[in-house]
């Protein structure tokens, strides 16, 4: 997976949600715009959530940690002002997500910051984070599947093209092999095919030589007779 430069706030929160969040922030008193616990309030340790906080069965996948980190950073960027589900979640995870006391301690701390904090409020706010993360998942799932389909189509087309080329080459090779066999057969039969004509030509050549010699011998004999008898 290639690394990209993400704008997490705009990625996880749509423009409408951003506008709503900004309106909420501007309508609240200045002292509530930041999450600041009173001095006397006991704060939970602020620990960076480890990548393995969210377990994955697909431990052999080399991209799990990277993409999990993407979601965790995105989750961090979704943090709204004031104490809500995000602070509750972070506090519980920091102390112990399976420890019942961590929930009571986190809720008590939240009440000291937001006196009207309720269980129903936390559950309701959790839906915002879940919905926004699901939106991101749908976006990347759609993009990933589209790219995978494009690559699958490309591979399919390349396979078809190569298959046609291979079939064409095989046909040409078969034709050349057939032509080769025909040429070899012609080579084997070329002597026998021309044997009679070669023999006839040779006989004619021999006859021509014989006839010439015979007539010359006869002429030479007459010449000898002339020289001898006249």
C-alpha positions as CSV (number, residue, x, y, z in Angstrom):
1,X,0.0,0.0,0.0
2,X,1.5,3.3,-1.0
3,X,1.8,5.9,1.7
4,X,-0.4,9.0,1.3
5,X,-0.7,12.3,3.0
6,X,-4.1,12.2,4.7
7,X,-6.1,15.1,6.0
8,X,-7.8,13.1,8.7
9,X,-10.3,15.7,9.8
10,X,-11.7,16.1,6.4
11,X,-11.3,12.4,5.6
12,X,-13.3,11.1,8.6
13,X,-15.7,14.0,9.0
14,X,-17.8,15.3,6.0
15,X,-18.3,19.0,5.4
16,X,-21.7,19.0,7.0
17,X,-20.4,17.4,10.1
18,X,-17.5,19.8,10.2
19,X,-19.8,22.7,9.9
20,X,-22.0,21.4,12.7
21,X,-18.9,20.8,15.0
22,X,-17.7,24.3,14.3
23,X,-21.1,25.8,15.2
24,X,-21.1,23.8,18.4
25,X,-17.7,25.0,19.4
26,X,-18.5,28.7,18.6
27,X,-21.7,28.6,20.6
28,X,-20.1,27.2,23.7
29,X,-18.3,29.4,26.3
30,X,-14.6,29.8,25.8
31,X,-13.8,27.8,28.9
32,X,-15.5,24.7,27.4
33,X,-13.7,24.7,24.1
34,X,-10.8,22.7,25.4
35,X,-10.7,19.5,27.5
36,X,-9.0,20.7,30.6
37,X,-9.5,18.9,33.9
38,X,-9.5,20.9,37.1
39,X,-6.3,20.8,39.1
40,X,-8.0,18.9,41.9
41,X,-9.4,16.3,39.5
42,X,-7.4,13.1,39.2
43,X,-6.4,12.6,35.5
44,X,-6.0,9.2,33.9
45,X,-2.6,8.6,32.4
46,X,-2.4,9.8,28.8
47,X,-0.9,6.9,26.9
48,X,-0.7,6.7,23.2
49,X,-2.9,3.8,22.1
50,X,-0.8,1.0,20.8
51,X,-1.4,-0.4,17.4
52,X,-2.2,-3.8,18.9
53,X,-5.0,-2.3,21.0
54,X,-7.4,-3.5,18.4
55,X,-6.6,-7.2,17.8
56,X,-6.6,-8.7,14.3
57,X,-6.9,-12.3,13.4
58,X,-5.0,-11.6,10.1
59,X,-1.6,-11.3,11.7
60,X,0.2,-12.6,8.6
61,X,-1.1,-9.6,6.5
62,X,1.8,-7.2,6.2
63,X,-0.6,-4.2,5.7
64,X,-2.6,-4.7,8.9
65,X,-0.5,-2.5,11.2
66,X,-0.2,0.3,8.7
67,X,-3.9,0.5,7.9
68,X,-4.8,0.0,11.6
69,X,-2.6,3.0,12.3
70,X,-4.5,4.9,9.7
71,X,-7.8,4.2,11.4
72,X,-6.4,5.0,14.9
73,X,-5.0,8.4,13.7
74,X,-8.4,9.1,12.0
75,X,-10.2,8.2,15.2
76,X,-7.9,10.6,17.1
77,X,-8.8,13.4,14.6
78,X,-12.5,12.9,15.3
79,X,-12.2,14.1,18.9
80,X,-14.9,16.6,19.6
81,X,-14.7,19.4,22.2
82,X,-15.7,18.7,25.8
83,X,-15.8,15.3,27.5
84,X,-17.7,12.7,25.4
85,X,-17.2,9.1,24.3
86,X,-13.7,9.7,22.9
87,X,-12.3,10.8,26.3
88,X,-14.2,7.9,27.9
89,X,-12.7,5.5,25.5
90,X,-9.2,6.8,25.8
91,X,-9.4,6.7,29.6
92,X,-10.7,3.2,29.7
93,X,-8.1,1.9,27.3
94,X,-5.3,3.6,29.2
95,X,-6.3,2.0,32.5
96,X,-7.6,-1.4,31.2
97,X,-10.4,-2.1,28.8
98,X,-11.4,-5.3,30.6
99,X,-11.1,-3.8,34.0
100,X,-14.6,-2.9,35.3
101,X,-13.2,-0.3,37.7
102,X,-11.7,1.6,34.7
103,X,-15.2,2.4,33.5
104,X,-16.3,3.7,36.9
105,X,-13.1,5.8,37.3
106,X,-13.4,7.3,33.8
107,X,-17.1,8.1,34.3
108,X,-16.4,9.7,37.6
109,X,-13.6,11.9,36.0
110,X,-16.0,12.7,33.2
111,X,-18.7,13.8,35.6
112,X,-16.2,16.2,37.3
113,X,-15.6,17.8,33.9
114,X,-19.2,17.5,32.5
115,X,-21.6,17.3,35.4
116,X,-24.5,16.4,33.2
117,X,-22.7,13.4,31.8
118,X,-24.8,10.3,31.4
119,X,-24.4,6.8,30.2
120,X,-27.0,7.5,27.5
121,X,-25.0,10.5,26.3
122,X,-21.8,8.4,25.9
123,X,-23.6,5.7,24.0
124,X,-25.3,8.3,21.7
125,X,-21.9,10.0,21.0
126,X,-20.3,6.7,20.3
127,X,-22.6,6.4,17.3
128,X,-21.0,9.5,15.7
129,X,-17.5,7.9,15.8
130,X,-18.8,4.6,14.6
131,X,-20.7,6.2,11.7
132,X,-17.7,8.3,10.6
133,X,-15.3,5.3,10.7
134,X,-17.8,3.3,8.8
135,X,-17.9,6.0,6.1
136,X,-14.2,5.9,5.8
137,X,-14.3,2.1,5.5
138,X,-16.9,2.2,2.8
139,X,-14.8,4.8,0.9
140,X,-11.6,2.7,1.0
141,X,-13.5,-0.5,0.5
142,X,-15.2,0.9,-2.6
143,X,-11.9,2.3,-3.9
144,X,-10.0,-0.9,-3.2
145,X,-12.5,-3.2,-4.8
146,X,-12.7,-0.9,-7.9
147,X,-8.9,-1.0,-8.2
148,X,-8.9,-4.7,-7.7
149,X,-11.6,-5.1,-10.4
150,X,-9.6,-2.9,-12.8
151,X,-6.5,-5.0,-12.2
152,X,-8.4,-8.2,-12.6
153,X,-9.8,-6.9,-15.9
154,X,-6.3,-5.9,-17.0
155,X,-4.9,-9.3,-16.1
156,X,-7.9,-11.0,-17.9
157,X,-7.3,-9.0,-21.0
158,X,-3.6,-9.7,-21.0
159,X,-4.2,-13.4,-20.6
160,X,-6.6,-13.4,-23.5
161,X,-4.2,-11.5,-25.7
162,X,-1.3,-13.8,-24.8
163,X,-3.5,-16.9,-25.3
164,X,-4.5,-15.7,-28.8
165,X,-0.8,-14.9,-29.6
166,X,0.3,-18.3,-28.3
167,X,-2.4,-20.1,-30.3
168,X,-1.3,-18.1,-33.4
169,X,2.3,-19.1,-32.9
170,X,1.4,-22.7,-32.3
171,X,-0.6,-22.7,-35.6
172,X,2.3,-21.2,-37.4
173,X,4.7,-23.7,-35.8
174,X,2.4,-26.6,-36.8
175,X,2.3,-25.3,-40.4
176,X,6.1,-24.9,-40.5
177,X,6.5,-28.4,-39.1
178,X,4.2,-29.7,-41.8
179,X,6.1,-27.8,-44.4
180,X,9.4,-29.1,-43.0
181,X,8.2,-32.7,-43.2
182,X,7.1,-32.1,-46.8
183,X,10.5,-30.7,-47.6
184,X,12.3,-33.6,-46.0
185,X,10.1,-36.0,-48.0
186,X,11.0,-34.2,-51.2
187,X,14.7,-34.4,-50.3
188,X,14.5,-38.1,-49.7
189,X,12.6,-38.7,-53.0
190,X,14.5,-36.3,-55.1
191,X,17.0,-38.9,-56.4
192,X,14.4,-41.5,-57.2
193,X,12.1,-38.9,-58.8
194,X,14.8,-37.8,-61.3
195,X,16.6,-41.2,-61.6
196,X,15.0,-42.1,-64.9
197,X,15.5,-38.7,-66.5
198,X,19.1,-38.7,-65.3
199,X,19.7,-42.2,-66.7
200,X,18.2,-41.2,-70.0
201,X,20.3,-38.0,-70.2
202,X,23.4,-40.0,-69.4
203,X,22.6,-42.6,-72.1
204,X,22.1,-39.7,-74.6
205,X,25.4,-38.2,-73.6
206,X,27.1,-41.6,-73.9
207,X,25.4,-42.1,-77.3
208,X,26.5,-38.7,-78.5
209,X,30.1,-39.5,-77.5
210,X,29.9,-42.9,-79.1
211,X,28.4,-41.5,-82.4
212,X,31.0,-38.8,-82.6
213,X,33.8,-41.2,-82.0
214,X,32.5,-43.7,-84.4
215,X,32.1,-41.3,-87.2
216,X,35.5,-39.7,-86.5
217,X,37.1,-43.2,-86.5
218,X,35.5,-43.9,-89.9
219,X,36.7,-40.6,-91.3
220,X,40.2,-41.1,-89.9
221,X,40.2,-44.6,-91.4
222,X,39.4,-43.1,-94.9
223,X,42.1,-40.5,-94.4
224,X,44.6,-43.2,-93.6
225,X,43.5,-45.2,-96.7
226,X,43.9,-42.1,-98.9
227,X,47.4,-41.5,-97.6
228,X,48.3,-45.2,-98.0
229,X,46.8,-46.1,-101.3
230,X,47.1,-43.0,-103.3
